[in-house]
Amino acid sequence: MKRGISPLISWVLIVALSVAIGAVVVPVILDKANEWDFDPPLEYCNDISISLKGVCKESDGVLHVNLSNNGDFSIQKITVGKTTNVTSEQWCTYSGLSSYFPLTPGSMVEIPFSLNENYTSDITNETSVGCSALSQTDSIVGAAKLEIVPWINPEKDVGAFQCPDQRIVWDDSIILNTNCT
């Protein structure tokens, strides 16, 4: 009789020990899983570097921006933001549909644009309003701040995403005081 109870007790102890260990280990693993970053594309933004090699404004209000890609990935598009004396921040997009993009690493392009159209207030909208390079019905004299945010697509299955930490910001002192020759 003692032989029949001993294996039963050992199995009960093994199951109880397994449940106790699981009750301690599972919450720790779940806490660690919540700390993991499952959004690795943002790490690609560390390898992005854009710079302005020159900005000038023509008398009709069109800006000419010489944008250089000094990073490791092609810039698929840029989002241009404007803040004026009468409007809050608004955004438009130069995308791959234009002849300026994609901007490969080590290359530079001169982009003409004026910020006189209606733009969206949502920078994250991948299909935001396109920037108009030729509309000259208004000038940008009232622009208080302009920004350029690059978008990249390093992996085909990830899709394009913006790198807001790599944005270029410049104020009206640059815009108003740099006329094209």
N, C-alpha and C positions, 0 to 999 in steps of 0.2 A: 504494500500500500504506500509506503514511503517513496518508493521508486516512481510511482505514478504522479505524485504531487510535486516532486522536485523539478521535473522538466516544465510543468505548468507554471510554477512560480518563476522560473528563470525566464520564460517567454513573457510573462506579465511584467517583470522587471525590465526586460529589454525594450518592450513597447513603451513603458512609462518613461524610461530614460530617453528614448528617441523623441517622444512627444515633448518632454521638458527641454531638450536641446533645441528642437524646432521652435518652441515658443520663445526661446531667447534669441536664436539666430535670425529667424525670419523678420522680426521688426527691425533689427539692425541692418539687414540687407535692403529692406524697403526704404529706410531712411537714407541710406547711401545712394540708392537708385534715384531718389528725388533730387539729390545734389548733382547728378550727372547732367551734362549739357548735351542734349541730343540735337543741337543745331550747329554742327561743325562748319557750315559755309561761312559763318562770320569770321572764322580764323583766316580765311582767304583775304579778308580786308586788310590784314596786317601787311600784305605784300602789294598793296595798291599805293601808288604815289602819283598824284597829278599836280601840276603847277602851272601858273600863268607866266608866260614868257613876255606878255605884253597885253595891255588893254588900251584901246583908244576909242574915242567917240567922234563920229562925223557930225557935221552941222545939222543933218536931218534927224539926229537922235539914234542912229544905228551904231551899236557897239561892235567892235571887232576884237575878239578875244583869241589870243594865241594860246592854245591849251596843249600841254605836253604830258605824255604818259611816261612816267619814269619807273613804273612798277613792273611786276612780273606777269600780269594778265592783261588781255585785251579789254578795253573799256567798251562795253556793248552800247551804252547810251549814257547820257547825263540828264539829271534833273536840274533845272535852273530855277532858283527861287528869287523872288523880289519882295522887298518891303518898301513901300512908298510913304510919303508924308500923309497920305489919306487912306491907304489900305494896309491891312495886316499882311502877313506872309502869304504869298501865292506861288504856285509852282506850274512849270511847263516842262515838257520832255523833248530832247533831241534823241531820236532813236536810230536803230539800224536802217530805217527807211531812208535816212538822209545820206548824202555822200560823205559825211564826216565820220561815220561809225561803221564797223568797229574801229577803234583807235588802237593799233597794235603797240606793244611795248617799244619804247625808244623813239616813237614818232610824235610829230607835232602837227596840229591842224589849226587854221584860222577860221573861227566860227563867227559869222555876222548875225546879230540878232537885236531886235528891239522888244521891249517889254511893255507893249501897249495893248495887248489883247486881254481877254478874260481868261484867267487861269484857275486851276483848282486849288483848294486849300488843303488837299490831302497828298502829301509827298509819297506815301506808300502805295498809292494807286498806280499799278504798273502800266495802265493804259490811260494815263492822265493826258491833259490837253497838250497838243504839240506846240513847240515854240515856233513863232513866225519870224522868219529872218527878213522878210521883205516888206512887211506891213509898216508903213511910215506915216500913219495918220496922226500920230501923237509922238511926243518925245519922252525920254526917260529922265528928264531934268529932275523930276520929283522923287526919283529912286533914292532911298536912304541906305539900302543895303542890298547886295546881290550875293547869291551863293551858287556854287556848282557842286553837285553830289554825283559821284560816279556809280555806275551799275556794272556788275560783272556777271559772267556765266562760266565759271571754271569747269563745271561738270554738267554734261548735257541732261542728266536725269534730275538735277537739282533745280534748274531754272534760274533766270536772272534775279539778282537781288542787289539792293543798294548797300553802299558802304558809307553811312552818314558820318562816321568818325574821320573819314578822309576828305571831307568837304573843304572847299576853298570859300572863304568869306572875304568880301571887300566892301568898303563903305563909299559914300557919295564923294568923298574927297578924291578918290582915285577916278571915279566915273566922270566927275565934272571937270577935272583939271588935266585930262589927257586927251587932247585933240589929235586926230590923225593928220599926218602931213601929206 
